[in-house]
């Protein structure tokens, strides 16, 4: 249960003297800039011209990078080559070469998305890996931190915490900076700063033309707005500048509950969401589910008081609920240590086993070295912050899970509720569309399913979508549903987050994209060179908002 609780939310460059490096050469040698190339020919030539940053399928660095994705669907895609630039200039040159050769590519930063192809390619293209662009630089005078797209939030916190500072970043230490921010970014500080992307001060972005520009509130302001919540369709962000926040230790952790306590748990989460303005430092999430190892449904709450007070009225309500035996307690953490704890309970590749009272934590840890990698699917929607609505969803989930078979002890299905408070949603200078919605608290609902066997992909995608997801939706009224789909949790096959951003925001976004990428190189139109992102369709294709 410990691992399940934490799961809920939640190269050294080589030089080769015979060939110029990408940083030293204005053009990719050996490639005619006006020619189309097959991906095989491109990778063969790039492996010579860009010896220091190109890896091929049998290279050790290629194998290592492939294994570092969060989900099996991503790791098992095999691009014809991987390109890992270490500088902004190197990235620009690599991109120009791909564009001129008309070679399809995916862009990988943290690699934490579960969607197949979100940040990796199959043999029909290449993958541009940004993990070496991992700069983390604190500017105390400006009160900001500069972040490369390949940086990890755990490393960001390690640098900031000795200064008594933090940043509204990811709650899992291994999540990458770029994908998290470009989708919006739920974070511990949402009550005060909004979405993580709302804390951006400026970005540097590589556009379809091959030009790198700076965008902020005063220069390229429409481009700056368009980047905040649209995924990677605008371009490749090479640097994020974010405001830092003062943050020391905080009081929080995870509490676990038996199924019989879920009604009281739901009420406590809704009350915390509705009254967040009275206690901006406190945050409460909840979720639960079943695993292949433990069939009984269990629930947990992940809690934090950023003011480090043990007397928080919000958290006290959860501590007063009947906690299951071995259900832990709250204690002091830093944002960084808690992010690492969450990741250690949920590492890449499902090297994880859920807590079981029968087998205990020690056995769960031993099981965590399993070789199998997990496959994953997600879905999300948003509802009113109403305890009765959430209770109906819990009951529908519980009923439907009786007919879902999990294929191994390491498989599971989870339902989670996360708050979108009024103070959080008051920050609307982004693409996400809350500027058109009533200023009221909401609950973000998410489903997550993991399994092992690839031959069961169709079965389990159907179980999530056609069975569990539909069962939940059928238990809501029109008044219960709120028109927002969170991009970072969206189901790839059947959910389009852009649909719910509203016609005004979509049209404004489309105007920016038409200006900076009229041919759709970065995939905002169908058939772009960049693969894996969301497609912004023609407005007539959006029949509801």
Residue pairs with C-beta under 8 A, 6 or more apart in sequence:
1 256
1 294
1 298
1 300
1 324
1 326
1 327
1 354
1 355
1 356
1 357
2 254
2 256
2 328
2 345
2 354
2 355
2 361
2 364
3 345
3 346
3 352
3 353
3 354
3 355
3 364
3 368
4 289
4 291
4 298
4 300
4 354
4 355
4 412
4 414
5 254
5 256
5 300
5 302
5 345
5 355
6 254
6 302
6 341
6 342
6 344
6 345
6 346
7 345
7 346
7 352
7 412
7 414
7 448
8 285
8 286
8 287
8 288
8 300
8 302
8 414
8 416
9 171
9 172
9 186
9 285
9 287
9 302
9 342
9 416
9 418
10 171
10 172
10 342
10 346
11 53
11 55
11 61
11 84
11 132
13 21
13 52
13 53
13 86
13 132
14 51
14 52
15 21
15 52
16 51
16 52
19 29
19 48
19 49
19 50
19 51
20 29
20 49
21 50
21 52
21 90
22 28
22 50
22 52
22 53
22 85
22 89
22 90
22 93
22 94
23 87
23 89
23 90
23 93
25 49
25 93
26 93
27 33
27 93
27 96
27 97
28 45
28 46
28 49
28 50
28 93
28 94
28 96
28 97
29 49
30 45
30 48
30 49
31 37
31 42
31 45
31 46
31 49
31 97
31 100
31 101
33 96
33 97
33 100
34 100
35 100
35 101
36 101
36 102
37 45
37 101
37 102
37 103
39 80
39 81
39 103
39 104
39 123
39 124
39 125
39 126
40 80
42 80
42 81
42 97
42 98
42 101
42 103
42 126
43 54
43 56
43 80
43 81
43 126
46 54
46 81
46 83
46 97
47 54
47 56
47 81
50 83
50 94
53 83
53 84
53 85
53 86
53 90
53 94
54 81
54 82
54 83
54 84
55 61
55 62
55 65
55 81
55 82
55 84
56 62
56 80
56 81
57 78
57 80
57 81
61 82
61 84
62 81
62 82
65 82
65 84
65 129
65 131
66 75
66 78
66 82
66 120
67 75
67 349
68 75
68 111
68 131
68 348
69 75
69 108
69 111
69 119
69 120
69 348
70 111
70 112
70 113
70 114
70 174
70 348
70 349
70 376
71 113
71 114
71 116
71 348
71 373
71 374
71 375
71 376
72 349
72 350
72 373
72 374
72 375
72 376
72 454
73 114
73 115
73 116
73 375
73 376
74 111
74 113
74 114
74 115
74 116
74 117
74 118
74 119
74 120
75 120
75 349
75 373
76 454
77 116
77 117
77 120
77 121
77 122
78 122
78 123
79 106
79 120
79 121
79 122
79 123
79 125
79 126
79 127
80 121
80 123
80 124
80 125
80 126
81 126
81 127
82 126
82 127
82 128
82 129
83 94
83 105
83 126
83 127
83 128
83 129
84 128
84 129
84 130
84 131
84 132
85 91
85 93
85 94
85 128
85 130
85 132
85 133
86 132
86 133
87 133
88 133
88 204
88 206
88 212
88 238
88 239
91 128
91 130
91 133
91 206
91 236
91 238
92 206
92 210
92 212
94 128
95 128
95 206
95 210
95 236
96 210
98 105
98 126
98 128
98 529
99 208
99 210
99 521
99 529
102 529
103 125
103 126
103 529
104 121
104 124
104 125
104 126
104 529
104 530
104 531
105 121
105 125
105 126
105 127
105 128
105 529
105 530
105 531
106 117
106 118
106 119
106 120
106 121
106 125
106 126
106 127
106 128
106 530
106 531
106 532
107 119
107 127
107 128
107 130
107 232
107 236
107 530
107 532
108 119
108 120
108 127
108 128
108 129
108 130
108 131
109 119
109 130
109 131
109 149
109 150
109 176
109 177
109 178
109 179
110 119
110 131
110 150
110 152
110 174
110 175
110 176
110 177
110 178
110 179
110 180
111 119
111 120
111 131
111 176
111 348
112 172
112 174
112 175
112 176
112 179
112 180
113 119
113 179
113 488
114 376
114 377
114 378
115 492
115 532
116 492
117 531
117 532
118 179
118 492
118 532
118 533
119 127
119 179
119 532
120 127
120 532
121 127
121 531
121 532
125 531
128 236
129 150
130 148
130 149
130 150
130 178
130 236
131 150
131 176
132 150
133 148
133 149
133 150
133 238
134 148
134 150
134 151
134 152
134 155
135 146
135 147
135 148
135 151
135 239
136 145
136 146
136 147
136 148
136 151
136 155
136 156
136 159
137 145
137 146
138 144
138 145
138 159
138 160
138 163
138 165
138 244
139 145
139 146
140 163
142 201
143 243
143 244
144 201
144 241
144 242
144 243
144 244
145 156
145 159
145 160
145 167
145 241
145 242
145 244
146 239
146 240
146 241
147 156
147 177
147 239
147 240
147 241
147 242
148 177
148 238
148 239
148 240
149 176
149 177
149 178
149 236
149 237
149 238
149 239
149 240
150 176
150 177
150 178
151 176
151 177
152 173
152 174
152 175
152 176
152 177
153 169
153 170
153 171
153 172
153 173
153 174
153 175
153 176
153 177
153 180
153 339
154 173
154 174
154 336
154 339
154 340
154 343
155 173
156 167
156 169
156 177
157 166
157 167
157 169
157 173
157 334
157 335
157 336
157 339
158 336
160 166
160 167
160 244
161 247
161 334
161 335
161 336
164 246
164 247
164 248
165 244
165 245
165 246
165 247
166 189
166 244
166 245
166 246
166 247
166 335
166 336
167 199
167 242
167 243
167 244
167 245
168 185
168 187
168 188
168 189
168 190
168 193
168 196
168 199
168 242
168 245
169 175
169 177
169 180
169 185
169 187
169 196
169 242
170 177
170 180
170 185
170 187
170 196
170 339
171 186
171 187
171 188
171 338
171 339
171 342
172 339
172 342
172 343
172 346
173 336
173 339
173 340
173 342
173 343
174 343
174 347
174 348
177 240
178 232
178 237
178 240
179 232
179 488
180 196
180 488
181 196
181 197
181 200
181 237
181 240
182 197
182 227
182 229
182 230
182 231
182 232
182 237
183 229
183 231
183 486
183 487
183 488
184 195
184 196
184 197
184 228
184 229
184 430
184 432
184 486
184 487
184 488
185 195
185 196
185 197
185 488
186 195
186 196
186 418
186 444
186 486
186 488
187 193
187 195
187 196
188 250
188 283
188 304
188 306
188 335
189 245
189 247
189 306
190 196
190 283
190 420
190 421
190 424
191 276
191 280
191 281
191 282
191 283
191 421
191 423
191 424
192 245
192 280
192 423
193 199
193 243
193 245
193 427
194 424
194 425
194 426
194 427
195 228
195 229
195 424
195 427
195 430
195 432
196 242
197 227
197 228
197 229
197 430
198 228
198 427
198 429
198 430
199 242
199 243
199 245
200 224
200 227
200 228
200 240
200 241
200 242
200 243
201 216
201 241
201 242
201 243
202 214
202 215
202 216
202 224
202 241
203 214
203 215
203 216
203 224
203 227
203 237
203 239
203 240
203 241
204 212
204 213
204 214
204 215
204 237
204 238
204 239
205 212
205 213
205 215
205 223
205 227
205 234
205 235
205 236
205 237
205 238
206 212
206 235
206 236
206 237
206 238
207 213
207 234
207 235
207 516
207 517
208 235
208 516
208 517
208 519
208 521
208 522
209 516
212 238
213 220
213 223
214 220
215 221
215 223
215 224
215 227
216 224
216 241
217 224
222 508
222 511
222 512
223 234
223 512
223 516
225 429
225 430
225 431
225 508
225 512
226 234
226 431
226 508
226 509
226 512
226 513
227 234
227 235
227 237
228 429
228 430
228 431
228 432
229 430
229 431
229 432
229 487
229 501
230 431
230 498
230 509
230 534
231 487
231 533
231 534
232 522
232 523
232 530
232 532
232 533
233 513
233 522
233 523
233 524
233 533
233 534
233 536
234 512
234 513
234 516
234 517
234 522
234 524
235 516
235 517
235 522
236 522
247 306
247 334
247 335
248 308
248 334
249 308
249 332
249 333
249 334
250 304
250 305
250 306
250 307
250 308
250 332
250 333
250 334
250 335
250 338
251 304
251 305
251 307
251 308
251 309
251 310
251 312
251 315
251 330
251 331
251 332
251 333
252 283
252 302
252 303
252 304
252 305
252 315
252 330
252 331
252 333
252 338
253 302
253 303
253 328
253 329
253 330
253 331
253 333
253 338
254 300
254 301
254 302
254 303
254 328
255 300
255 301
255 303
255 318
255 319
255 321
255 323
255 327
255 328
255 329
255 330
256 298
256 299
256 300
256 323
256 324
256 326
256 327
256 328
256 355
257 265
257 288
257 298
257 299
257 300
257 301
257 321
257 322
257 323
257 324
257 327
258 298
258 299
258 322
258 324
259 288
259 296
259 297
259 298
259 299
259 398
261 299
261 321
261 322
262 288
262 299
262 394
263 391
264 321
265 286
265 299
265 301
265 318
265 321
266 286
266 387
266 390
266 391
266 394
266 417
267 387
268 284
268 301
268 317
268 318
268 321
269 284
269 285
269 286
269 301
269 390
269 417
269 419
269 443
270 385
270 386
270 387
270 390
270 443
271 317
272 279
272 282
272 283
272 284
272 314
272 317
272 419
273 284
273 385
273 419
273 420
273 421
273 441
273 443
274 385
274 441
275 314
276 282
276 419
276 421
276 422
276 423
276 424
276 441
277 421
277 422
277 423
278 313
279 305
279 312
279 313
279 314
280 423
281 305
281 306
281 307
281 309
281 312
282 303
282 304
282 305
282 306
282 312
282 313
282 314
282 315
283 303
283 304
283 305
283 306
283 419
284 301
284 302
284 303
284 314
284 315
284 318
284 419
285 301
285 302
285 303
285 416
285 417
285 418
285 419
286 299
286 300
286 301
286 302
286 416
286 417
287 299
287 300
287 414
287 415
287 416
287 417
287 446
288 297
288 298
288 299
288 300
288 394
288 414
288 415
288 416
289 297
289 298
289 401
289 412
289 413
289 414
289 415
290 296
290 297
290 298
290 401
290 406
290 412
290 413
291 354
291 406
291 409
291 410
291 411
291 412
292 406
292 407
292 408
292 409
292 410
292 411
292 412
293 353
293 354
293 356
293 359
293 409
293 410
294 354
294 356
294 358
297 398
297 401
298 324
300 327
301 318
303 315
303 318
303 330
304 333
304 338
305 312
305 314
305 315
308 332
310 330
315 330
319 329
319 330
323 329
325 357
326 355
326 357
333 341
345 352
346 352
347 368
349 373
349 374
350 370
350 372
350 373
350 374
350 410
350 450
350 452
351 368
351 369
351 370
352 368
352 410
353 363
353 364
353 365
353 366
353 367
353 368
353 370
353 409
353 410
354 364
354 409
354 412
355 361
355 364
356 363
356 364
367 409
367 410
370 410
372 408
372 410
372 452
373 452
374 410
374 411
374 450
374 451
374 452
375 450
375 451
375 452
375 453
375 454
375 457
375 460
376 448
376 449
376 450
377 448
377 449
377 460
377 461
377 464
377 465
377 491
378 446
378 447
378 448
378 449
378 464
378 489
378 490
378 491
379 446
379 447
379 464
379 465
379 469
379 489
379 490
379 491
379 494
379 495
380 444
380 445
380 446
380 447
380 485
380 486
380 489
380 490
380 491
380 495
381 445
381 472
381 473
381 481
381 485
382 420
382 442
382 443
382 444
382 445
382 481
382 482
382 483
382 484
382 485
382 486
383 389
383 390
383 393
383 442
383 443
383 445
383 476
383 480
383 481
383 482
384 440
384 442
384 443
384 479
384 480
384 482
385 419
385 420
385 440
385 441
385 442
385 443
386 480
389 443
389 476
389 480
390 417
390 443
392 475
392 476
393 415
393 445
393 472
393 475
393 476
394 415
395 475
396 471
396 472
396 474
396 475
397 415
397 468
397 471
397 472
399 471
400 467
400 468
400 471
400 472
401 413
401 468
403 467
404 413
404 463
404 467
404 468
406 412
406 413
406 451
407 451
407 452
407 453
407 456
407 460
408 451
408 452
408 453
410 450
410 452
411 450
411 451
411 452
412 449
412 450
413 447
413 448
413 449
413 450
413 463
413 464
413 468
414 447
414 448
414 449
415 445
415 446
415 447
415 472
416 445
416 446
416 447
416 448
417 443
417 444
417 445
418 443
418 444
418 446
419 441
419 442
419 443
419 444
420 441
420 442
420 443
420 444
420 484
421 441
422 439
422 440
422 441
425 434
425 437
425 439
425 441
425 442
426 439
428 434
428 435
431 501
431 505
431 509
432 484
432 501
432 505
433 483
433 484
433 500
433 501
433 502
433 505
434 484
435 505
436 502
436 504
436 505
437 482
437 483
437 484
442 482
442 484
444 484
444 486
444 489
445 472
446 486
446 489
447 464
447 468
447 469
447 472
449 460
449 463
449 464
449 468
451 460
461 493
464 491
465 491
465 493
465 494
469 491
483 500
483 502
483 545
484 500
485 495
485 496
485 497
485 499
485 500
486 497
487 497
487 534
490 496
490 497
496 534
497 534
498 506
498 534
498 536
498 537
499 542
499 544
499 545
500 545
501 509
502 545
503 539
503 542
503 545
506 536
506 539
506 542
507 539
509 536
510 536
510 539
513 520
513 524
513 536
517 524
519 525
519 528
520 526
520 527
520 528
521 528
521 529
521 530
522 528
522 529
522 530
522 533
523 529
523 530
523 531
523 532
523 533
523 535
524 533
524 534
524 535
524 536
525 535
525 536
526 535
